[in-house]
Amino acid sequence: PTRYYLSLGDSIAAGWQPDPITGQSRFTNQGYPDQLYRSLREAIPGLAHQKMGCPGETTVGMIQGPGNCYPGTSQLQAAVAFIAAHPGRVALITIDIGVNDATPCLAAADPAACATAKIGTQVVPNLATILGTLRSAAGPDVPIVAMNYYNPYLAAWIEGIPPDGPAGPGMAQLTTQLAMGLNGAERQVYAAFQVPVADVFAAFHTAEWRMARGRPVNVQFVCRLTWACSGAPVGLNIHPNRTGHALIARTFEVLLAGLGIG
């Protein structure tokens, strides 16, 4: 019988990417869940992919809806319904969620204070609700695996990508600290629910400020792995490109191999 890989989350899980010609963002089949699925189906016969990630999703929208993708319901409710409709046939769940809760704080007068409050009062309790609901629906034996976040705003280090001048490196450093704060808070919630975390932050060399060829290594990696350093018509687009998604998928693969999956 068919078994299912269920992928949940925000625009990264959705494979959301810009068209390089028009700049218009769209769903693609290049996201890390798509690439991870293509790898896993070779090892798990009969595996099918239920892709449920939604661009712009927050922890609030994931629980309450209605969001951009689930009118009349929510992504979490849709996932629970899918699990209930396929008892004993969900082989794996992956998830990334929470960054969209905090990114509006970049426009706040004090981004760090805003993000800290948002993470503590919104992301942490909501993530616990999401994981508890998924675990209750899927049962104790279905692996749930998460990822942490890289920092696309490292691109601000480069002149021509706002903010320019001395504010650019400052923005790159500030947003890296905020990403570390979000990842650290989420890591504690994931640990409480025994959810392993693929370390995408490390895979993207997000904290490696060593200079090479006139730029920090982490800035070079974010330009190579995302659309954040693109010129017109794409502009600063925070999403991974196909190469970046492949690296995220590989980071999941290594983690899953340690769990005996794939």
Phi and psi in degrees as GROMACS dihedral restraints (atoms count N, CA, C in turn):
[ dihedral_restraints ]
;  ai    aj    ak    al  type     phi  dphi    fc
    3     4     5     6     1   -63.7    20    10
    4     5     6     7     1   137.3    20    10
    6     7     8     9     1  -115.5    20    10
    7     8     9    10     1   160.2    20    10
    9    10    11    12     1  -125.8    20    10
   10    11    12    13     1   138.2    20    10
   12    13    14    15     1  -101.3    20    10
   13    14    15    16     1   118.6    20    10
   15    16    17    18     1  -105.9    20    10
   16    17    18    19     1   115.2    20    10
   18    19    20    21     1  -108.2    20    10
   19    20    21    22     1   129.9    20    10
   21    22    23    24     1  -126.3    20    10
   22    23    24    25     1   156.0    20    10
   24    25    26    27     1   143.7    20    10
   25    26    27    28     1  -152.4    20    10
   27    28    29    30     1  -100.4    20    10
   28    29    30    31     1  -152.0    20    10
   30    31    32    33     1   -65.6    20    10
   31    32    33    34     1   -26.6    20    10
   33    34    35    36     1   -67.3    20    10
   34    35    36    37     1   -44.5    20    10
   36    37    38    39     1   -65.1    20    10
   37    38    39    40     1   -27.9    20    10
   39    40    41    42     1   -78.5    20    10
   40    41    42    43     1    -9.8    20    10
   42    43    44    45     1    71.7    20    10
   43    44    45    46     1    25.7    20    10
   45    46    47    48     1   -68.1    20    10
   46    47    48    49     1   121.7    20    10
   48    49    50    51     1  -143.8    20    10
   49    50    51    52     1   155.2    20    10
   51    52    53    54     1   -80.8    20    10
   52    53    54    55     1   148.3    20    10
   54    55    56    57     1   -74.3    20    10
   55    56    57    58     1   124.8    20    10
   57    58    59    60     1   -66.4    20    10
   58    59    60    61     1   -17.0    20    10
   60    61    62    63     1   -91.3    20    10
   61    62    63    64     1   -45.6    20    10
   63    64    65    66     1   -98.4    20    10
   64    65    66    67     1   -22.1    20    10
   66    67    68    69     1    81.6    20    10
   67    68    69    70     1    -4.9    20    10
   69    70    71    72     1   -75.9    20    10
   70    71    72    73     1   127.3    20    10
   72    73    74    75     1   -77.4    20    10
   73    74    75    76     1   150.6    20    10
   75    76    77    78     1  -158.1    20    10
   76    77    78    79     1   163.0    20    10
   78    79    80    81     1   -69.2    20    10
   79    80    81    82     1   143.9    20    10
   81    82    83    84     1  -134.1    20    10
   82    83    84    85     1   170.5    20    10
   84    85    86    87     1  -101.6    20    10
   85    86    87    88     1    25.0    20    10
   87    88    89    90     1  -107.3    20    10
   88    89    90    91     1     0.9    20    10
   90    91    92    93     1   -63.6    20    10
   91    92    93    94     1   163.7    20    10
   93    94    95    96     1   -59.7    20    10
   94    95    96    97     1   -35.7    20    10
   96    97    98    99     1   -65.3    20    10
   97    98    99   100     1   -36.3    20    10
   99   100   101   102     1   -63.7    20    10
  100   101   102   103     1   -45.6    20    10
  102   103   104   105     1   -71.1    20    10
  103   104   105   106     1   -37.0    20    10
  105   106   107   108     1   -64.9    20    10
  106   107   108   109     1   -41.4    20    10
  108   109   110   111     1   -60.7    20    10
  109   110   111   112     1   -44.1    20    10
  111   112   113   114     1   -62.3    20    10
  112   113   114   115     1   -29.6    20    10
  114   115   116   117     1   -76.4    20    10
  115   116   117   118     1   -43.9    20    10
  117   118   119   120     1   -69.2    20    10
  118   119   120   121     1   -32.7    20    10
  120   121   122   123     1   -68.1    20    10
  121   122   123   124     1   -17.2    20    10
  123   124   125   126     1   -73.7    20    10
  124   125   126   127     1   -28.8    20    10
  126   127   128   129     1   -97.4    20    10
  127   128   129   130     1   -22.2    20    10
  129   130   131   132     1  -120.0    20    10
  130   131   132   133     1    94.3    20    10
  132   133   134   135     1   -58.4    20    10
  133   134   135   136     1   139.6    20    10
  135   136   137   138     1    79.6    20    10
  136   137   138   139     1    10.2    20    10
  138   139   140   141     1   -75.9    20    10
  139   140   141   142     1   134.7    20    10
  141   142   143   144     1  -121.0    20    10
  142   143   144   145     1   157.5    20    10
  144   145   146   147     1  -112.0    20    10
  145   146   147   148     1   120.7    20    10
  147   148   149   150     1  -103.0    20    10
  148   149   150   151     1   101.3    20    10
  150   151   152   153     1   -96.1    20    10
  151   152   153   154     1   117.8    20    10
  153   154   155   156     1  -124.9    20    10
  154   155   156   157     1     1.5    20    10
  156   157   158   159     1   -58.8    20    10
  157   158   159   160     1   148.0    20    10
  159   160   161   162     1  -136.2    20    10
  160   161   162   163     1   126.3    20    10
  162   163   164   165     1   -58.0    20    10
  163   164   165   166     1   137.4    20    10
  165   166   167   168     1    80.9    20    10
  166   167   168   169     1     1.3    20    10
  168   169   170   171     1   -65.7    20    10
  169   170   171   172     1   136.6    20    10
  171   172   173   174     1  -113.4    20    10
  172   173   174   175     1   172.3    20    10
  174   175   176   177     1   -65.1    20    10
  175   176   177   178     1   -33.5    20    10
  177   178   179   180     1   -65.4    20    10
  178   179   180   181     1   -50.1    20    10
  180   181   182   183     1   -64.1    20    10
  181   182   183   184     1   -35.3    20    10
  183   184   185   186     1   -62.7    20    10
  184   185   186   187     1   -35.7    20    10
  186   187   188   189     1   -83.9    20    10
  187   188   189   190     1   -48.4    20    10
  189   190   191   192     1   -94.9    20    10
  190   191   192   193     1   -35.2    20    10
  192   193   194   195     1    57.2    20    10
  193   194   195   196     1  -170.1    20    10
  195   196   197   198     1   -73.0    20    10
  196   197   198   199     1   138.1    20    10
  198   199   200   201     1  -103.7    20    10
  199   200   201   202     1  -163.1    20    10
  201   202   203   204     1   -66.6    20    10
  202   203   204   205     1   -23.9    20    10
  204   205   206   207     1  -116.1    20    10
  205   206   207   208     1   -13.3    20    10
  207   208   209   210     1  -130.8    20    10
  208   209   210   211     1    70.1    20    10
  210   211   212   213     1   -62.4    20    10
  211   212   213   214     1   132.8    20    10
  213   214   215   216     1    85.2    20    10
  214   215   216   217     1    -6.4    20    10
  216   217   218   219     1  -152.7    20    10
  217   218   219   220     1  -160.2    20    10
  219   220   221   222     1  -137.7    20    10
  220   221   222   223     1   165.2    20    10
  222   223   224   225     1   -61.3    20    10
  223   224   225   226     1   -41.4    20    10
  225   226   227   228     1   -65.2    20    10
  226   227   228   229     1   -43.5    20    10
  228   229   230   231     1   -64.2    20    10
  229   230   231   232     1   -38.4    20    10
  231   232   233   234     1   -66.0    20    10
  232   233   234   235     1   -38.1    20    10
  234   235   236   237     1   -66.0    20    10
  235   236   237   238     1   -43.8    20    10
  237   238   239   240     1   -62.4    20    10
  238   239   240   241     1   -40.4    20    10
  240   241   242   243     1   -64.1    20    10
  241   242   243   244     1   -40.0    20    10
  243   244   245   246     1   -64.8    20    10
  244   245   246   247     1   -43.7    20    10
  246   247   248   249     1   -61.6    20    10
  247   248   249   250     1   -42.6    20    10
  249   250   251   252     1   -64.8    20    10
  250   251   252   253     1   -32.8    20    10
  252   253   254   255     1   -77.7    20    10
  253   254   255   256     1   -12.9    20    10
  255   256   257   258     1  -131.5    20    10
  256   257   258   259     1    62.7    20    10
  258   259   260   261     1   -61.4    20    10
  259   260   261   262     1   131.2    20    10
  261   262   263   264     1    74.2    20    10
  262   263   264   265     1     6.9    20    10
  264   265   266   267     1  -118.0    20    10
  265   266   267   268     1     6.6    20    10
  267   268   269   270     1   -89.9    20    10
  268   269   270   271     1   119.4    20    10
  270   271   272   273     1   -92.5    20    10
  271   272   273   274     1   -26.3    20    10
  273   274   275   276     1  -163.4    20    10
  274   275   276   277     1   143.9    20    10
  276   277   278   279     1  -127.0    20    10
  277   278   279   280     1   130.3    20    10
  279   280   281   282     1  -117.6    20    10
  280   281   282   283     1   154.1    20    10
  282   283   284   285     1  -151.6    20    10
  283   284   285   286     1   142.3    20    10
  285   286   287   288     1  -139.1    20    10
  286   287   288   289     1   128.3    20    10
  288   289   290   291     1  -161.3    20    10
  289   290   291   292     1   149.3    20    10
  291   292   293   294     1   125.8    20    10
  292   293   294   295     1   -27.5    20    10
  294   295   296   297     1   -67.9    20    10
  295   296   297   298     1   -33.6    20    10
  297   298   299   300     1   -70.3    20    10
  298   299   300   301     1   -17.6    20    10
  300   301   302   303     1   -67.5    20    10
  301   302   303   304     1   -35.3    20    10
  303   304   305   306     1   -98.2    20    10
  304   305   306   307     1   -23.9    20    10
  306   307   308   309     1   -61.2    20    10
  307   308   309   310     1   -30.4    20    10
  309   310   311   312     1   -59.7    20    10
  310   311   312   313     1   -19.6    20    10
  312   313   314   315     1   -68.4    20    10
  313   314   315   316     1   -15.7    20    10
  315   316   317   318     1   -63.9    20    10
  316   317   318   319     1   -22.2    20    10
  318   319   320   321     1   -94.7    20    10
  319   320   321   322     1     1.3    20    10
  321   322   323   324     1   -79.1    20    10
  322   323   324   325     1   161.2    20    10
  324   325   326   327     1   -63.0    20    10
  325   326   327   328     1   -36.1    20    10
  327   328   329   330     1  -127.1    20    10
  328   329   330   331     1    87.6    20    10
  330   331   332   333     1   -58.1    20    10
  331   332   333   334     1   -38.9    20    10
  333   334   335   336     1   -65.4    20    10
  334   335   336   337     1   -45.7    20    10
  336   337   338   339     1   -65.1    20    10
  337   338   339   340     1   -41.1    20    10
  339   340   341   342     1   -62.2    20    10
  340   341   342   343     1   -47.2    20    10
  342   343   344   345     1   -66.2    20    10
  343   344   345   346     1   -40.7    20    10
  345   346   347   348     1   -60.3    20    10
  346   347   348   349     1   -43.6    20    10
  348   349   350   351     1   -65.8    20    10
  349   350   351   352     1   -43.4    20    10
  351   352   353   354     1   -64.3    20    10
  352   353   354   355     1   -41.3    20    10
  354   355   356   357     1   -65.3    20    10
  355   356   357   358     1   -45.0    20    10
  357   358   359   360     1   -71.1    20    10
  358   359   360   361     1   -38.0    20    10
  360   361   362   363     1   -96.7    20    10
  361   362   363   364     1   -16.8    20    10
  363   364   365   366     1  -121.5    20    10
  364   365   366   367     1   -56.2    20    10
  366   367   368   369     1   -64.8    20    10
  367   368   369   370     1   -49.7    20    10
  369   370   371   372     1   -62.1    20    10
  370   371   372   373     1   -53.1    20    10
  372   373   374   375     1   -66.0    20    10
  373   374   375   376     1   -36.4    20    10
  375   376   377   378     1   -68.9    20    10
  376   377   378   379     1   -39.5    20    10
  378   379   380   381     1   -62.6    20    10
  379   380   381   382     1   -38.7    20    10
  381   382   383   384     1   -62.4    20    10
  382   383   384   385     1   -40.4    20    10
  384   385   386   387     1   -63.6    20    10
  385   386   387   388     1   -44.2    20    10
  387   388   389   390     1   -61.4    20    10
  388   389   390   391     1   -49.1    20    10
  390   391   392   393     1   -67.3    20    10
  391   392   393   394     1   -39.6    20    10
  393   394   395   396     1   -63.2    20    10
  394   395   396   397     1   -39.2    20    10
  396   397   398   399     1   -67.0    20    10
  397   398   399   400     1   -43.4    20    10
  399   400   401   402     1   -64.4    20    10
  400   401   402   403     1   -42.9    20    10
  402   403   404   405     1   -65.4    20    10
  403   404   405   406     1   -40.7    20    10
  405   406   407   408     1   -63.2    20    10
  406   407   408   409     1   -39.4    20    10
  408   409   410   411     1   -73.7    20    10
  409   410   411   412     1   -41.1    20    10
  411   412   413   414     1   -86.0    20    10
  412   413   414   415     1   -22.1    20    10
  414   415   416   417     1    91.0    20    10
  415   416   417   418     1   173.0    20    10
  417   418   419   420     1   -76.2    20    10
  418   419   420   421     1   -15.6    20    10
  420   421   422   423     1   -99.3    20    10
  421   422   423   424     1   -10.2    20    10
  423   424   425   426     1   -82.5    20    10
  424   425   426   427     1   121.0    20    10
  426   427   428   429     1   -65.3    20    10
  427   428   429   430     1   131.8    20    10
  429   430   431   432     1  -115.7    20    10
  430   431   432   433     1   123.9    20    10
  432   433   434   435     1  -128.4    20    10
  433   434   435   436     1   136.0    20    10
  435   436   437   438     1  -116.3    20    10
  436   437   438   439     1   177.1    20    10
  438   439   440   441     1  -134.2    20    10
  439   440   441   442     1   155.3    20    10
  441   442   443   444     1   -98.1    20    10
  442   443   444   445     1  -177.1    20    10
  444   445   446   447     1  -111.0    20    10
  445   446   447   448     1   142.2    20    10
  447   448   449   450     1   -82.1    20    10
  448   449   450   451     1  -178.7    20    10
  450   451   452   453     1  -121.6    20    10
  451   452   453   454     1   100.0    20    10
  453   454   455   456     1   -69.7    20    10
  454   455   456   457     1   -20.3    20    10
  456   457   458   459     1   -76.9    20    10
  457   458   459   460     1     2.0    20    10
  459   460   461   462     1   -57.9    20    10
  460   461   462   463     1   -24.4    20    10
  462   463   464   465     1   -60.8    20    10
  463   464   465   466     1   -20.6    20    10
  465   466   467   468     1   -62.9    20    10
  466   467   468   469     1   -15.8    20    10
  468   469   470   471     1   -61.3    20    10
  469   470   471   472     1   -27.3    20    10
  471   472   473   474     1   -86.8    20    10
  472   473   474   475     1   132.2    20    10
  474   475   476   477     1   -61.2    20    10
  475   476   477   478     1   137.9    20    10
  477   478   479   480     1   100.3    20    10
  478   479   480   481     1   -14.4    20    10
  480   481   482   483     1  -110.3    20    10
  481   482   483   484     1   109.7    20    10
  483   484   485   486     1   -58.1    20    10
  484   485   486   487     1   147.4    20    10
  486   487   488   489     1   -81.7    20    10
  487   488   489   490     1   140.4    20    10
  489   490   491   492     1   -88.0    20    10
  490   491   492   493     1   175.3    20    10
  492   493   494   495     1    71.7    20    10
  493   494   495   496     1  -154.9    20    10
  495   496   497   498     1   -61.2    20    10
  496   497   498   499     1   -23.1    20    10
  498   499   500   501     1   -68.3    20    10
  499   500   501   502     1   -24.5    20    10
  501   502   503   504     1   -63.4    20    10
  502   503   504   505     1   -58.2    20    10
  504   505   506   507     1   -58.5    20    10
  505   506   507   508     1   -34.1    20    10
  507   508   509   510     1   -62.8    20    10
  508   509   510   511     1   -42.3    20    10
  510   511   512   513     1   -64.5    20    10
  511   512   513   514     1   -41.0    20    10
  513   514   515   516     1   -60.5    20    10
  514   515   516   517     1   -42.1    20    10
  516   517   518   519     1   -72.9    20    10
  517   518   519   520     1   -41.7    20    10
  519   520   521   522     1   -61.8    20    10
  520   521   522   523     1   -48.2    20    10
  522   523   524   525     1   -67.5    20    10
  523   524   525   526     1   -28.1    20    10
  525   526   527   528     1   -67.0    20    10
  526   527   528   529     1   -40.1    20    10
  528   529   530   531     1   -64.1    20    10
  529   530   531   532     1   -39.5    20    10
  531   532   533   534     1   -66.3    20    10
  532   533   534   535     1   -39.5    20    10
  534   535   536   537     1   -62.5    20    10
  535   536   537   538     1   -40.2    20    10
  537   538   539   540     1   -64.2    20    10
  538   539   540   541     1   -38.4    20    10
  540   541   542   543     1   -64.7    20    10
  541   542   543   544     1   -44.1    20    10
  543   544   545   546     1   -63.2    20    10
  544   545   546   547     1   -48.0    20    10
  546   547   548   549     1   -62.4    20    10
  547   548   549   550     1   -40.3    20    10
  549   550   551   552     1   -65.3    20    10
  550   551   552   553     1   -42.7    20    10
  552   553   554   555     1   -65.7    20    10
  553   554   555   556     1   -43.2    20    10
  555   556   557   558     1   -67.0    20    10
  556   557   558   559     1   -35.7    20    10
  558   559   560   561     1   -58.3    20    10
  559   560   561   562     1   -38.3    20    10
  561   562   563   564     1   -66.3    20    10
  562   563   564   565     1   -38.6    20    10
  564   565   566   567     1   -68.1    20    10
  565   566   567   568     1   -45.2    20    10
  567   568   569   570     1   -59.3    20    10
  568   569   570   571     1   -41.5    20    10
  570   571   572   573     1   -63.0    20    10
  571   572   573   574     1   -37.9    20    10
  573   574   575   576     1   -63.2    20    10
  574   575   576   577     1   -28.3    20    10
  576   577   578   579     1  -103.7    20    10
  577   578   579   580     1    13.3    20    10
  579   580   581   582     1    54.5    20    10
  580   581   582   583     1    45.1    20    10
  582   583   584   585     1  -104.9    20    10
  583   584   585   586     1   112.4    20    10
  585   586   587   588     1   -65.4    20    10
  586   587   588   589     1   151.5    20    10
  588   589   590   591     1  -121.8    20    10
  589   590   591   592     1   122.6    20    10
  591   592   593   594     1   -72.6    20    10
  592   593   594   595     1   124.5    20    10
  594   595   596   597     1   -86.8    20    10
  595   596   597   598     1    76.3    20    10
  597   598   599   600     1   -69.4    20    10
  598   599   600   601     1   -32.9    20    10
  600   601   602   603     1   -54.1    20    10
  601   602   603   604     1   -45.4    20    10
  603   604   605   606     1   -74.1    20    10
  604   605   606   607     1   -39.0    20    10
  606   607   608   609     1   -61.6    20    10
  607   608   609   610     1   -31.5    20    10
  609   610   611   612     1   -88.6    20    10
  610   611   612   613     1     5.8    20    10
  612   613   614   615     1    55.5    20    10
  613   614   615   616     1    39.0    20    10
  615   616   617   618     1   -63.0    20    10
  616   617   618   619     1   -29.9    20    10
  618   619   620   621     1  -102.4    20    10
  619   620   621   622     1    12.4    20    10
  621   622   623   624     1   -91.7    20    10
  622   623   624   625     1    95.3    20    10
  624   625   626   627     1   -89.5    20    10
  625   626   627   628     1     4.2    20    10
  627   628   629   630     1   -57.3    20    10
  628   629   630   631     1   134.4    20    10
  630   631   632   633     1   -82.0    20    10
  631   632   633   634     1   139.1    20    10
  633   634   635   636     1  -151.0    20    10
  634   635   636   637     1   124.9    20    10
  636   637   638   639     1    56.1    20    10
  637   638   639   640     1    37.6    20    10
  639   640   641   642     1    85.4    20    10
  640   641   642   643     1    -0.8    20    10
  642   643   644   645     1  -137.4    20    10
  643   644   645   646     1   151.5    20    10
  645   646   647   648     1   -61.1    20    10
  646   647   648   649     1   147.0    20    10
  648   649   650   651     1   -60.1    20    10
  649   650   651   652     1   -39.2    20    10
  651   652   653   654     1   -65.9    20    10
  652   653   654   655     1   -33.5    20    10
  654   655   656   657     1   -66.6    20    10
  655   656   657   658     1   -41.1    20    10
  657   658   659   660     1   -62.6    20    10
  658   659   660   661     1   -40.0    20    10
  660   661   662   663     1   -67.5    20    10
  661   662   663   664     1   -42.8    20    10
  663   664   665   666     1   -66.2    20    10
  664   665   666   667     1   -31.3    20    10
  666   667   668   669     1   -71.2    20    10
  667   668   669   670     1   -31.3    20    10
  669   670   671   672     1   -79.3    20    10
  670   671   672   673     1   -30.4    20    10
  672   673   674   675     1  -106.2    20    10
  673   674   675   676     1    -8.7    20    10
  675   676   677   678     1  -134.3    20    10
  676   677   678   679     1   178.9    20    10
  678   679   680   681     1   -94.1    20    10
  679   680   681   682     1    10.3    20    10
  681   682   683   684     1   -67.1    20    10
  682   683   684   685     1   -23.9    20    10
  684   685   686   687     1  -104.1    20    10
  685   686   687   688     1    15.8    20    10
  687   688   689   690     1   -74.8    20    10
  688   689   690   691     1   149.0    20    10
  690   691   692   693     1   -86.0    20    10
  691   692   693   694     1  -169.1    20    10
  693   694   695   696     1   -62.6    20    10
  694   695   696   697     1   147.1    20    10
  696   697   698   699     1   -89.2    20    10
  697   698   699   700     1     1.4    20    10
  699   700   701   702     1   -74.9    20    10
  700   701   702   703     1   -48.6    20    10
  702   703   704   705     1    72.8    20    10
  703   704   705   706     1  -161.3    20    10
  705   706   707   708     1   -76.2    20    10
  706   707   708   709     1   103.2    20    10
  708   709   710   711     1  -117.4    20    10
  709   710   711   712     1   123.0    20    10
  711   712   713   714     1   -77.2    20    10
  712   713   714   715     1    -5.8    20    10
  714   715   716   717     1   -85.0    20    10
  715   716   717   718     1   151.1    20    10
  717   718   719   720     1   -64.3    20    10
  718   719   720   721     1   148.2    20    10
  720   721   722   723     1   -86.2    20    10
  721   722   723   724     1  -174.5    20    10
  723   724   725   726     1   -59.6    20    10
  724   725   726   727     1   -38.9    20    10
  726   727   728   729     1   -66.1    20    10
  727   728   729   730     1   -41.2    20    10
  729   730   731   732     1   -63.4    20    10
  730   731   732   733     1   -43.0    20    10
  732   733   734   735     1   -63.3    20    10
  733   734   735   736     1   -36.2    20    10
  735   736   737   738     1   -63.5    20    10
  736   737   738   739     1   -39.1    20    10
  738   739   740   741     1   -67.5    20    10
  739   740   741   742     1   -40.5    20    10
  741   742   743   744     1   -61.8    20    10
  742   743   744   745     1   -45.0    20    10
  744   745   746   747     1   -59.7    20    10
  745   746   747   748     1   -41.8    20    10
  747   748   749   750     1   -64.9    20    10
  748   749   750   751     1   -37.2    20    10
  750   751   752   753     1   -63.4    20    10
  751   752   753   754     1   -39.7    20    10
  753   754   755   756     1   -64.9    20    10
  754   755   756   757     1   -42.7    20    10
  756   757   758   759     1   -58.8    20    10
  757   758   759   760     1   -43.8    20    10
  759   760   761   762     1   -63.7    20    10
  760   761   762   763     1   -42.3    20    10
  762   763   764   765     1   -64.7    20    10
  763   764   765   766     1   -44.7    20    10
  765   766   767   768     1   -65.9    20    10
  766   767   768   769     1   -35.4    20    10
  768   769   770   771     1   -61.2    20    10
  769   770   771   772     1   -36.1    20    10
  771   772   773   774     1   -66.6    20    10
  772   773   774   775     1   -21.5    20    10
  774   775   776   777     1   -93.4    20    10
  775   776   777   778     1     0.3    20    10
  777   778   779   780     1    81.0    20    10
  778   779   780   781     1    23.9    20    10
  780   781   782   783     1  -114.3    20    10
  781   782   783   784     1   129.4    20    10
